[in-house]
């Protein structure tokens, strides 16, 4: 028979044993961390390419996540980064909620130059939601749009793993894509700031993980000056491009380059005619010609007051570049065109170029601009002028070269340099020009996808159209409350009937 003291000893030993067992279990779990992905489509199971990248990290990588806890992406990012940290101890992840920890967010914002604003609901929105860097290296940024592919109607496909792994590889190599600004023909320079310069565009390119640099293609010793450039930009040339120079640029483009040409009409030295810039040698490779015209917009809803229509708002046509500029939701994004020329398709276009920006049907392209300027008065359309609507910007993509490339050579041409100038970023009412320019560069520089990381399946409901949103509101505000009211009335009357019937029966 056990004594009370013996029973107490056994109970104490049991407690000690349970404690030791719990400690050993925790040690075992900490050393052999395992996660189970129970989602239907294995959304948080890392691909072999990601595992290889994580295990090859040679030094610690700082990851700052600047997502509000209310953001739909927050959970996906946190779950995936937890899976990343389970494979390596070289990821130092820090979550900074702009809404809950404004002081911490301000410190990160100032360190990396993050731009932020607030929605009508008071939520903080940033131009970068993730910043990755290593000691002594350049910071690399990810925007919210890079984490989700919303190309499918009413569905969204997660690209968090592709974006994170690709950015980690960039951080490890410390190599950014080169954005080469072509010079040697009187173009805008990178150091030109202010409303009429490229300073704002250059700052945005750096935020989008580009290294902007100037390349003088006019030098006699320039054999392949644009080699290694992800995008070539020619912004506002004011001097003719030589035949050999134009040939070098065209050869680079046809060999797989991506070119952005923004060319305003330029007067000659005598102000008698438009100066031929020699750009058709380049743009004709993509089936695009720059007209020697000066566009006047006569639609009162488009042209700016106080002028003759030389400053006006362009209309965006649907294209991957302009997706963020069309539709009622984006009607406040205005694209201001100043001193623009029209564009046209060449007869020998290898692939028909797509129109990106156009005028109204009331606009016209004046060919003899200087005769009108000398005479003065309101501009009048002559029989020789081009009738609207006129194309102001075009884009094209040639067949893939070389074989296996992510896409073919891409070309975007705009009949004015005004959409790339600082005023589009500095003045809120002109932000449409900034969106157009950044979107065009993004389309041109589209990075080859990581083919070794499979796409996650699309998730329904992540993208809601206005019609769908209205239907949801009707269900939430009308149909569901109405159904509960009807159900309540039915229960009430049924109880009245069941309570009244026995009383009537007993009264008989």
C-alpha positions, -999 to +999 in steps of 0.1 A: +000+000+000+014+034-011+020+060+015+009+096+009+045+107+007+053+080-019+023+092-040+035+128-038+070+117-050+055+098-079+034+129-089+065+151-086+085+127-107+057+127-133+057+165-135+095+166-138+094+139-166+067+158-184+087+190-182+119+173-195+098+157-223+084+191-233+119+207-233+133+179-254+103+181-278+109+219-283+146+213-289+138+186-314+112+208-332+136+238-333+163+217-349+140+200-373+115+226-384+088+212-406+058+230-422+028+213-438+011+231-468-025+220-466-038+244-492-055+227-522-030+239-548+002+239-526+004+276-526+032+278-500+053+248-511+086+262-524+099+253-558+133+236-563+147+269-579+137+288-547+152+262-524+185+263-545+185+301-543+180+302-505+206+276-498+232+295-519+229+328-500+264+337-491+256+365-467+227+380-448+199+397-467+177+423-450+141+422-460+118+450-450+081+444-456+060+476-456+025+461-458-004+471-436-019+441-417-052+449-435-036+445-469-048+413-487-012+405-496+001+406-460-008+371-450+006+356-483+039+375-479+043+365-442+035+328-449+059+326-478+087+344-459+082+320-430+088+292-455+119+310-468+133+314-432+127+277-426+153+270-453+180+296-444+191+317-415+204+344-438+172+362-442+166+390-416+129+399-421+114+429-405+077+437-408+068+474-406+031+482-406+027+518-419-007+521-401+003+508-367+040+518-365+043+552-382+076+560-365+093+528-377+078+533-412+091+569-413+126+557-406+125+531-434+109+556-457+137+581-452+164+555-455+152+542-489+133+571-503+099+554-502+070+575-514+037+572-495+002+585-496-031+578-479-064+564-492-098+578-484-101+552-456-068+565-441-047+535-450-010+543-460-001+532-495+035+530-507+052+528-540+073+499-527+060+472-503+092+452-500+128+464-498+157+438-500+194+447-496+227+432-484+254+450-465+271+476-487+248+467-517+221+485-535+185+482-523+160+464-546+123+472-544+091+453-550+058+470-556+024+454-548+017+450-586+047+428-590+033+403-564+000+396-582-008+389-619-043+402-626-044+395-663-073+370-659-107+385-656-120+385-620-091+363-609-056+369-596-026+347-598+000+349-570+035+358-582+050+363-547+075+335-549+086+344-584+091+381-574+109+373-542+132+347-556+141+368-586+148+398-564+169+377-541+190+367-571+194+403-581+204+413-545+230+385-545+245+396-578+241+433-571+234+439-608+205+461-620+190+463-654+206+491-675+184+518-688+205+535-715+197+571-724+209+577-759+228+610-763+248+628-790+218+644-808+207+671-784+186+649-762+175+657-726+203+649-701+200+629-669+212+657-647+184+680-660+160+684-631+129+704-625+096+704-644+113+703-679+140+677-670+145+640-666+154+640-629+120+626-617+121+598-644+156+589-634+146+587-597+117+564-606+139+542-627+163+537-598+133+529-576+123+503-601+157+486-599+173+501-631+207+517-634+202+548-657+232+558-677+240+579-707+254+563-739+267+585-767+259+565-799+273+592-822+309+587-814+329+574-844+344+546-823+310+534-810+307+499-825+280+483-804+272+511-778+239+497-766+252+461-759+239+449-725+212+476-722+178+463-711+161+495-726+173+522-748+157+556-744+159+586-768+142+615-752+138+648-771+165+647-798+170+681-814+197+673-840+197+648-869+209+613-863+237+603-887+232+574-911+258+551-894+246+561-860+209+553-869+221+520-884+238+510-852+207+517-831+185+499-856+208+468-857+207+467-819+169+469-818+164+442-845+188+420-827+165+419-796+168+454-781+139+474-766+137+510-777+117+540-764+117+570-788+101+603-777+106+629-804+089+663-805+087+683-838+119+705-840+122+736-862+153+741-885+178+769-880+157+793-901+123+784-886+111+776-921+103+739-918+105+709-895+140+695-890+143+659-903+158+640-874+167+609-894+147+587-869+127+569-896+156+547-903+152+534-868+114+535-863+106+520-897+121+487-884+089+485-863+066+498-890+063+533-875+069+567-892+071+601-875+051+626-895+065+661-901+034+677-886+024+698-857-008+686-840-036+710-830-065+697-810-098+715-816-121+696-793-130+720-764-131+691-740-095+681-749-075+713-755-063+735-727-079+769-724-058+799-733-041+783-763-047+772-799-048+735-791-011+729-790-015+716-755-042+690-751-052+658-734-046+625-753-070+595-753-055+562-743-063+530-763-063+496-747-029+479-746-008+463-719+010+497-715-022+517-711-043+492-689-039+516-659-052+546-680-084+534-696-118+529-681-140+550-657-119+540-627-089+558-643-107+588-658-088+612-635-055+602-650-048+628-677-020+626-703-010+661-714+006+664-748+026+696-755+039+704-790+033+669-805+037+654-839+015+626-853+026+591-862+016+567-890+021+531-900+045+523-928+035+502-957+061+476-950+054+471-914+065+436-904+039+436-876+011+462-875+019+486-847-008+493-821-020+528-813-015+538-777-025+575-776-047+594-801-064+627-806-101+634-812-115+634-847-116+672-845-078+675-843-055+679-873-018+677-881-005+709-897+022+704-922+032+740-929+034+751-893+059+780-898+038+797-925+009+798-900+033+809-872+045+838-893+010+848-903-006+844-868-042+840-859-062+809-850-048+778-868-069+767-898-069+733-914-058+731-950-064+704-976-027+693-972-030+688-935-037+654-918-072+648-905-080+634-871-081+612-852-043+611-852-020+586-836+003+602-811+020+570-798+025+535-811+040+503-799+051+471-817+068+438-809+087+419-836+091+381-837+115+367-811+152+372-816+172+353-806+154+320-803+143+313-767+140+350-758+112+360-735+098+383-762+107+399-794+123+433-800+099+460-786+095+496-798+074+524-784+074+558-802+058+590-789+054+622-809+065+644-780+090+643-752+066+661-728+052+629-712+087+620-698+094+654-682+094+661-645+061+680-644+042+647-649+055+635-615+055+668-597+020+680-607-008+656-596-032+666-624-006+654-650+002+621-633-012+602-663+019+611-682+041+596-655+020+564-654+022+561-692+060+566-693+067+541-665+043+516-679+059+518-713+094+513-699+081+483-678+065+467-709+097+473-729+120+459-702+097+429-693+121+406-675+122+370-686+101+350-662+117+323-640+107+293-660+119+270-632+093+284-608+058+273-618+029+297-617+005+293-588-031+287-598-054+317-601-074+326-570-110+336-576-122+368-560-089+386-557-100+409-585-135+424-584-150+444-612-174+473-605-204+452-616-193+424-593-188+448-564-223+462-569-237+427-568-218+420-536-232+452-521-267+443-531-264+409-514-248+423-483-271+454-479-304+442-494-308+405-501-293+389-470-309+414-445-342+410-463-340+373-461-334+375-423-364+398-419-386+375-439-374+345-419-380+364-387-416+373-397-422+337-407-411+324-373-431+351-355-464+343-374-458+306-370-455+310-332-486+331-331-505+305-350-492+276-328-499+295-296-534+306-307-547+273-320-545+254-287-563+282-269-591+282-295-594+244-292-596+245-254-623+272-256-646+249-276 
